[in-house]
C-alpha cells in the first residue's frame, strides 16, 4: 500500500476568487499548487507550495501565470488534490481554463464526508486542526482582514494572503495522506469514494446547465399570493376583531391557547419551552377542531413562505433567465445531495395531505427555448429497498417475478382478512386475498381509496412504528386496526423487525453499511435512525451511480450532447431534452432507463417512470417508455 501511494505523482490545488459565484462572473485572482515531499514510509514530511497571483500590475507576469496554470492542467499524469474540487472545477471552467475530462482528482472534503459522516464540520481548517494539529489562527486573521475589505479576499494584504495560500497548499496534502490510508484498508469503501468523485463532475455539469425561470408564471403566483394574504388579513380581522400577525408564534399562542382554549399538544425544544405552534401541531388541532382560525394561520404561513422563496429565486438569478443552484453532492449524513443558493430539494408541487394550501413553486421553472422537461423518477424506491434489505421472501419473490407488481396491494389484503390468521394459506388468510381481489374487480374506486390509505403502513412498521403509530397513520382507533396490524407483522415479519435489527447492529458496530459498501455512522443515543440511514444511503448510491452512467452515455454519443441533466431531487432526475430529438425518444429514453436500473448490488428489480412537460415543471404528464 505504501509503495502504491509513493508512486503516484500528486499535488494540491486551490484557487482564490473575488466571490463565490462562478456562474455570475466571479474571477480567480490567485492560485496555489503544493508538491509533497515524502519519507520512506510514504508520509508527507514537507510541502513545497507555489503561490501565483493573476492580478499583478505587470500584465506579462499575469500571462505567464495563466499559461503555467493551463500547462499544469494539460499534464494529466499529475493527480490534483483539492478541498471541495467542484468549486475549483467550476471556477476554472468559467474562467476559461481547459480541464481535461481525464484529469484525476481527489477531494479531501469528500474523503472526510465518506469516512466521517457524523463529523461536526468538514471544513479544511477544522479538519487539519482536529486531525493534524494545524493552527487555525491564520484563518482568523485572514477572515478579519477580508471582512474589513468588504469580504473581498483580493484586497487583503498580499503577504498575508500568500501565507494563507501556502497553508491552503499544505493542508490538503496532510489530509489526503491521512485519509487515503484508511481507504486502502477497505476496497469497497474506496470504490464508493471514487464514484463520489465522478458524481462531483456530473454535479458541476448540472449546476452549469442551470434551470430556466418562467417569469410570467412567477408574476401570476406573486399576484395570487398577495391577494390571498390580503384575504387572510381581512378574514382574520372579521373573526378576531383585531389585527394580528399570524406569522408570530407569540400571537398565535395567545389566540389558540388563551382566547380559544385549545389544548397544548407539545412544547418547543428550547431553554425556555413554550407551547408549540409548528405545522404538525396545527394539523393535529385542525383534525380535532373545525375552527377557521387554523386554516387562516396555515394560509398565512404558506403564502408568506412562498413569496420569500420566489424572491430568493429572483435574487439568485441576478437578472438572468435561469439560476445555477449550488448543489452539494455529499453533504447530508445519509450521503444524500443537498442544495442552496437557492434550495432546490424542496420545491413544492400541488396539494397533498400535509399541504392543504400549497404554493406550486414548480410552476416557476421551465425548459430552455427549443426543449422540453423530461423528469424520470424511481418507482417506489424506498419500499423496494426495505424489501431488498430485509430479504422479505414473499415480496422479494413477487418483485422478481413481476418488477411492476404492487407491493401495497398485499397490505390491503392483510387489513381485509376476517380475523388474525394462524398460518399462510389458512381460511382467514385466504379471506383477505379474496376480498381484496373482489373489491378491486367490483369497486375500483373504493379499492384505490383503501390502497392509498394503507400505502404508508409498510413504511410505518418498517421504521419501528408501533400499534398506536399505525392507528394515527390510518386515522383510526387502535381497536379498528389491531387485527390488520397483527396480520401484516406476522405475514411480513422481516419488515416488522427491520428497525430492531438495525438497532442491534448499530449498538454493536456503531454504523450501518449501504449496499455499496458505504459505512454510515449513527448517533449512539439514536440507533433507530440507522434504519433511515440504511435506506436513504442506499437510495442515494443508486441515484448517483445512475447519474454517472447516464452522463458517460450522453458524453460519448455526440448527437446526444444537447440532452442535459439540470437537476436531481431525491430519487428524480430532470432532463432538459431538445424538441429536435423527440422523434427519437423511443430509442434514447429506454437506453437511459436501462442504465438507471442496472445496479448489480441491488437484488430487487428497479423501475423508473418518465413524465414530460412542454410548459413548466409542475404541469407534467405521464410519458410511457417501454424498456423491459
Secondary structure, DSSP 8 states (H G I E B T S, - for coil): -HHHHHHS-EEEEEEEES-S-GGGT--EEEEEEEEEEE-TTS-EEEEEEEEEES--S-HHHHHHHHHHHHHHHH-TTSEEEESSHHHHHHHHHHTT----TT--EEEHHHHHHHH-TT-S---HHHHHHHHH----HHHHHHHHHHHHTTS-GGGS-HHHHHHHHHHHHHHHHHHHHHHHHHHTT-HHHHHHHHHHHHHHHHHHHHHHH-EEE-HHHHHHHHHHHHHHHHHHHHHHHHHHSS---TT-HHHHHIIIIIIS------B-SSTT--B--SHHHHHHHHHH---HHHHHHHHHHHHHHHHHHHHHHHHHHTTSSEE--EEETT-STTS--EEESS--TT---S-BTTBTT---GGGGEE--TTEEEEEEEETTHHHHHHHHHHT-HHHHHHHHH-TT--HHHHHHHHHTSSS--SSTTSHHHHHHHHHHHHHHHH-HHHHHHHHHHHTTHHHHHHTT--HHHHHHHHTS-HHHHHHHHHHHHHHTHHHHTHHHHHHHHHHHHSEEE-TTS-EEE--GGGTTHHHHHHHHHHHHHHHHHHHHHHHHHHHHSGGGTT-EEEEEETTEEEEEEEGGGGGGHHHHHHHHHHHHH--TT--S---EEEEEBSS-SSS-EEE-----
